[in-house]
Amino acid sequence: MELRLIAGGPCRSEEDGECVEDDCPGVYVTSRGTIAVQGERVSCPTPDGEAVVEIPERVLREAFSALGW
């Protein structure tokens, strides 16, 4: 599966505060036409192979804008 970053990604500055070692939250469109997100894992029971993650609202808004929503 291929991923295309549409929001978030590389830190904008060292003062960003949401990134550690250039590992920032991001939103991706997959080659299957689905959305994938990278973020901090949230403690929440999920089925095997799934996780709930947390991303900043600004990253989600950026993703919506990139998709024309």
N, C-alpha and C positions, 0 to 999 in steps of 0.2 A: 504494500500500500504506500502510495506517495503522499507527502504532506506539503502544503503550500502555506507558509506563514502569512496571515492577513492582519494580525494585530499583536501588539506587544513585541516580544523578542529582545534583542540586545538592549542593555541598559542605556538610557539616555544620558546619564551622568553618574558619577560616583556617589552623588547625594540622593539617588533615586529612592533608596530605602526599601524597595520591593524586591531587590535582586541581591544574590550572594554569589560571588565568583562568576558573574555574567550568565547566571542561570535564572532568567526572568520569566514571569508568566507570559503565556502566549496562546493565541487562538489560531487554529489551522483549518483549512478545507482539505479533505482527503480526496484521493482519486476515485473513491466510491460515492462522492457527493455528500459525505457526512461532515460534521464539525467535530474537531478534536481540540481539547484544551489541556494546557500544561499549567499546573499550579501547585499550591501546598495541599497535601492530602488532609482531608477533614475526617475526624473520627466519626464514622457512620457505618452501620452494618450494610454491606452490599453483597450481591451474588459473586461467586468466584469469577475472577477476571475483570471485575469492575471496581471503580473507586469514585468517591466524591471528592472533587478538588475545589479550592477557593482561588478566585482570580479577582483582581481589582475591577471595579465597575468601569473605570475609564478604558480598560483593555477590551471589555465586552462591547462598550459603545463604539470603540474604534473598529471592531470586527463587524458590527452591524453596518456601520458607514461604508466599510470596504465592500460589503455585499450589496449595497444599495438599499438597505432596509430602513 
